């Protein structure tokens, strides 16, 4: 059963205080990948219990990991399981959130910690999935891990919408720059000096009458009605009259 955020945070703080040298925790270090993950099972005292479990990044794979962890915990007379992983793009989220909903303790280790600890363990600088899961577990035994934040559904949805808004804003800004640098600079360079202001009217000109010759052949009132959707006053008139 999924725990509340307050309970999870309190358990995380307690775990940070008692994990070093603990004889009751099963540490499951997981190296995250796009399609298949690697799991390492050990104790906080440095004992290896199972070197490598490869499982798919899907519900069936998560259930296999859960069953294996429960079995190893019972076999070794341990009482608590802690799963740890390095956040990798968004590939860690399905597994991490599945385990949290199942009521397990789940922590994160930073990419810099993984890299630095890898070099200290065996002098390697390269990434190797089979050993990085053990690396994650080693960091967990040192209490070098972070809280896995998993707020309520409403907060997650709001964050998702805000993230989408930022992404769309970046795309919009990119398109505006491309319009100015490609279309306006090529077909109407005289307007470029005025492009920083009155952007709404400038875009309307690009859409409806980008050709300077076309504008020159129009009466001002017709031009104004073509590119203006909402009148904004004298400055707007002066800007369009200059064009």
Helices and strands as residue ranges (DSSP letters): H 5-18, E 25-31, E 36-43, E 48-56, H 59-75, E 80-86, H 93-101, E 105-109, H 111-122, H 129-141, E 146-147, H 153-178, I 179-184, H 185-187, H 189-192, H 199-208, H 212-216, H 220-227, H 234-242
